[in-house]
Amino acid sequence: MFTIKNYVKVKDLEEAYELNQKRNNVVLGGIMWLKMGSRNIQNAIDLSALGLEKIEETEDSFEIGCMATLRQLETDSRLNSYFDGAIAESVKSIVGVQFRNTATIGGSIYGRFGFSDPLTCLLVLDTYVELYKKGIIPLSEFVDMPRDNDILVKIIIKKDTRKVSYLSYRKTATDLPVLTCAVARTEDGWLAAIGARPARAKLIRDERKMLGREPEEDEIAVFQSFVEENTVFKSNMRGSGEYRRHLAGVLLRRGIRAVSERGE
Ligand SMILES: Cc1cc2nc3c(=O)[nH]c(=O)nc-3n(C[C@H](O)[C@H](O)[C@H](O)COP(=O)(O)OP(=O)(O)OC[C@H]3O[C@@H](n4cnc5c(N)ncnc54)[C@H](O)[C@@H]3O)c2cc1C
């Protein structure tokens, strides 16, 4: 059980940032992960009065406030029609609706959990995180940055013509995933992200152009071998590294075929 000595509903991001510089102070998202721990928190920093729970569409992007819940991402018709339903697919197996009504995208992405479904999915989109002090950074960089005391303000997903597919494998519905896989085809070619390896999702770009726009089975097999050989898979209670490597190949093939079948 965790304990909170003092609860602060901040009036602006500067106040949140200042408070967050002390080791025993903690920013609150939906508190679903935090409450599983046993931290003694001096000041709990609540961002809920800052209007950061909105999902906004602009001409060239979607901007998702850090306090938007996973359920908001799942049910937002603009986001999901734009990205082929992949974002909804990436959160729909996370525990249950009541849980997703509380867990936030800010807590999910800031946490950079090794099992994260939405992190895997957002990596194959043109996604950026806006940090209060460090500014706007591509998610592909943020994923490998060490944790610090900045505040994740919003997630920005640029609109483009990419097609995308998200898949995960779980032993039982709503359990943590054994493996996650997202695939996208952009104007420049293909990319894939593999997560729950069990480590932070890894983005792999088809820089050698192994895959054509609508790849044949032999092209898919070459890319699959490349991903399997260049990705580290490890073992834990949910599965062995070898099993994960096999699953990655299966999900990757399915994802590439699903994107291909959608045409241009
Ligand atoms: C039982 C259980 C099962 C789960 N299953 C899955 C699953 O299958 N797939 C999956 O992808 N995820 C899963 N999750 C993770 C979950 O989806 C959320 O990612 C997680 O709960 C964190 O979101 P939160 O809003 O609850 O964050 P919190 O618990 O409130 O915070 C998490 C961390 O992020 C920090 N933080 C929060 N918001 C910000 C911010 N704006 N700026 C800076 N730091 C911030 C907090 O200080 C804390 O360190 C599971 C979690 C639990 C507890």
The ligand as an SDF file (V2000), in Angstrom:
LIG
                    3D

 53 58  0  0  0  0  0  0  0  0999 V2000
   -3.1340   -4.6280  -12.8380 C   0  0  0  0  0  0  0  0  0  0  0  0
   -2.6170   -3.8590  -13.9950 C   0  0  0  0  0  0  0  0  0  0  0  0
   -2.6550   -4.4160  -15.2710 C   0  0  0  0  0  0  0  0  0  0  0  0
   -2.1550   -3.7060  -16.3700 C   0  0  0  0  0  0  0  0  0  0  0  0
   -2.1950   -4.2860  -17.6150 N   0  0  0  0  0  0  0  0  0  0  0  0
   -1.6770   -3.6210  -18.6740 C   0  0  0  0  0  0  0  0  0  0  0  0
   -1.6660   -4.1960  -19.9770 C   0  0  0  0  0  0  0  0  0  0  0  0
   -2.0970   -5.3210  -20.1970 O   0  0  0  0  0  0  0  0  0  0  0  0
   -1.1330   -3.4720  -20.9890 N   0  0  0  0  0  0  0  0  0  0  0  0
   -0.6340   -2.2090  -20.8050 C   0  0  0  0  0  0  0  0  0  0  0  0
   -0.1680   -1.5990  -21.7510 O   0  0  0  0  0  0  0  0  0  0  0  0
   -0.6540   -1.6310  -19.5920 N   0  0  0  0  0  0  0  0  0  0  0  0
   -1.1500   -2.3090  -18.5220 C   0  0  0  0  0  0  0  0  0  0  0  0
   -1.1330   -1.7230  -17.2870 N   0  0  0  0  0  0  0  0  0  0  0  0
   -0.5890   -0.3540  -17.1450 C   0  0  0  0  0  0  0  0  0  0  0  0
   -1.7400    0.6660  -17.2010 C   0  0  0  0  0  0  0  0  0  0  0  0
   -2.3790    0.5820  -18.4520 O   0  0  0  0  0  0  0  0  0  0  0  0
   -1.2260    2.0970  -17.0370 C   0  0  0  0  0  0  0  0  0  0  0  0
   -0.2180    2.3180  -17.9700 O   0  0  0  0  0  0  0  0  0  0  0  0
   -0.6760    2.3550  -15.6740 C   0  0  0  0  0  0  0  0  0  0  0  0
   -1.6710    2.0840  -14.7280 O   0  0  0  0  0  0  0  0  0  0  0  0
   -0.1510    3.7890  -15.5400 C   0  0  0  0  0  0  0  0  0  0  0  0
   -1.1590    4.7140  -15.8020 O   0  0  0  0  0  0  0  0  0  0  0  0
   -1.7740    5.5840  -14.6200 P   0  0  0  0  0  0  0  0  0  0  0  0
   -2.5760    6.6820  -15.2280 O   0  0  0  0  0  0  0  0  0  0  0  0
   -2.4630    4.6930  -13.6610 O   0  0  0  0  0  0  0  0  0  0  0  0
   -0.4440    6.2130  -14.0010 O   0  0  0  0  0  0  0  0  0  0  0  0
    0.0150    6.3530  -12.4710 P   0  0  0  0  0  0  0  0  0  0  0  0
   -0.0250    5.0380  -11.7810 O   0  0  0  0  0  0  0  0  0  0  0  0
   -0.7300    7.4740  -11.8140 O   0  0  0  0  0  0  0  0  0  0  0  0
    1.5320    6.8360  -12.7150 O   0  0  0  0  0  0  0  0  0  0  0  0
    2.4910    5.9710  -13.2690 C   0  0  0  0  0  0  0  0  0  0  0  0
    3.8500    6.6890  -13.2680 C   0  0  0  0  0  0  0  0  0  0  0  0
    3.8240    7.7630  -14.2000 O   0  0  0  0  0  0  0  0  0  0  0  0
    4.0950    9.0170  -13.5500 C   0  0  0  0  0  0  0  0  0  0  0  0
    3.2500   10.0000  -14.2210 N   0  0  0  0  0  0  0  0  0  0  0  0
    1.9120    9.9390  -14.4160 C   0  0  0  0  0  0  0  0  0  0  0  0
    1.5110   10.9620  -15.1850 N   0  0  0  0  0  0  0  0  0  0  0  0
    2.6170   11.7020  -15.4670 C   0  0  0  0  0  0  0  0  0  0  0  0
    2.8650   12.8940  -16.2350 C   0  0  0  0  0  0  0  0  0  0  0  0
    1.8730   13.5390  -16.8790 N   0  0  0  0  0  0  0  0  0  0  0  0
    4.1360   13.3550  -16.3000 N   0  0  0  0  0  0  0  0  0  0  0  0
    5.1680   12.7130  -15.6630 C   0  0  0  0  0  0  0  0  0  0  0  0
    4.9900   11.5880  -14.9340 N   0  0  0  0  0  0  0  0  0  0  0  0
    3.7400   11.0870  -14.8560 C   0  0  0  0  0  0  0  0  0  0  0  0
    3.7570    8.7730  -12.0770 C   0  0  0  0  0  0  0  0  0  0  0  0
    4.4630    9.6370  -11.2210 O   0  0  0  0  0  0  0  0  0  0  0  0
    4.1990    7.3230  -11.9170 C   0  0  0  0  0  0  0  0  0  0  0  0
    5.5880    7.2520  -11.7600 O   0  0  0  0  0  0  0  0  0  0  0  0
   -1.6130   -2.4090  -16.1740 C   0  0  0  0  0  0  0  0  0  0  0  0
   -1.5830   -1.8420  -14.8970 C   0  0  0  0  0  0  0  0  0  0  0  0
   -2.0770   -2.5410  -13.8090 C   0  0  0  0  0  0  0  0  0  0  0  0
   -2.0390   -1.8970  -12.4500 C   0  0  0  0  0  0  0  0  0  0  0  0
  1  2  1  0
  2  3  1  0
  2 52  2  0
  3  4  2  0
  4  5  1  0
  4 50  1  0
  5  6  2  0
  6  7  1  0
  6 13  1  0
  7  8  2  0
  7  9  1  0
  9 10  1  0
 10 11  2  0
 10 12  1  0
 12 13  2  0
 13 14  1  0
 14 15  1  0
 14 50  1  0
 15 16  1  0
 16 17  1  0
 16 18  1  0
 18 19  1  0
 18 20  1  0
 20 21  1  0
 20 22  1  0
 22 23  1  0
 23 24  1  0
 24 25  2  0
 24 26  1  0
 24 27  1  0
 27 28  1  0
 28 29  2  0
 28 30  1  0
 28 31  1  0
 31 32  1  0
 32 33  1  0
 33 34  1  0
 33 48  1  0
 34 35  1  0
 35 36  1  0
 35 46  1  0
 36 37  1  0
 36 45  1  0
 37 38  2  0
 38 39  1  0
 39 40  1  0
 39 45  2  0
 40 41  1  0
 40 42  2  0
 42 43  1  0
 43 44  2  0
 44 45  1  0
 46 47  1  0
 46 48  1  0
 48 49  1  0
 50 51  2  0
 51 52  1  0
 52 53  1  0
M  END
$$$$
